[in-house]
Amino acid sequence: MIISNSDLFFQFYNDIKNGATIAKICKICGGGNMYIPSYKHTFRNDDMVKNYKNKLQNSKTNTEAIREISQEYNLAYSRVCNIISMLKKA
């Protein structure tokens, strides 16, 4: 099994969240560089789909919802359409 940088970060996060001591964190990560994944590649697209669904539930049309999201995230309308359609299929 291949372990990615993101896997290591999420393990580190869970250790902290579960109350790991400084000594334990130093044993695990001491002296190393820590990769922290970007919001864009980790959560942004999922947040956009949630935002899209909320807008539709609040009586926005598909076009209005996508236009507003594209402005909020500073993305092209077509890019938002691609992200939403990709994640709706998953």
N, C-alpha and C positions, 0 to 999 in steps of 0.2 A: 504494500500500500504506500502510495506517495503522499507525503505530508506537505501541504503548501504553506506559504507565509501567512495566508489568512487563517488556516487551521491553527497555527501557532499563536496568532494574535487572539483568536477566540478562546483558546485554552487559557491563555494569560488572563484575559478578561474574566472568564469564569472562575479562575483561581482567586482573583481579587474579589469578585462578587461574593464568593463563598467564604471569605474571611481568611485567606492565606496570610501568613505572617510575612514580614519583610525578609526574614531569613529564608523562608521557602522560595519566595520570588527571586531572591539573589542566587539561590542554588540553581533554580531553573533557568533564569535569564541573565544572570550576572555577567557583565563584560561583553554582552552581545548587542548588536543593533536590533531594534524592534521595528518591524514593518507594521504600519497601521494602514489598513485599507481605506480608500477614499469613500466618502459618502456616495459619490456618483456611481461607483461600481458595486456598491454593496446594498444601498437602500433606496436610492433616488427613484429608480424605475418602479419599484413596488409602491412607493409613496405616491407617485404620479397616478398609478392605476386606482389606488384608494381615493385620491382626490377626484379623479374622473368619475368614479362610481357615485361619490357624494354629490357631485354637481348634477349628475343625471337624476338622482333622487330628489334634488332640490329644484326640479322642473327646468333645468337647462337643457337645451337641445344638444345633440352630439357635437355639432359644429361650434356652438358657444362654449361648451366645456373644453374642447380641444384648443380653441383659440385662447381661452383664459389660461389654460395650463401652459401653453407655449410661451405666453407672456411672463407667467410666474417663474418659469424655469429658464427663460431666455433661450428657447430652442425653436427651430423651425416647425411650422405646423405639420409638415410631412414627417418630421422626426418623431413628434409626439404620436402621430397616427401609427407609425411603425412600432414604437415601444408598446403602446396600448394593445395593438392587435397581436403582437408577439406574446405578451404576458397573458392576454385573455385566452390564448390557445393552450398555454402551458397548464 
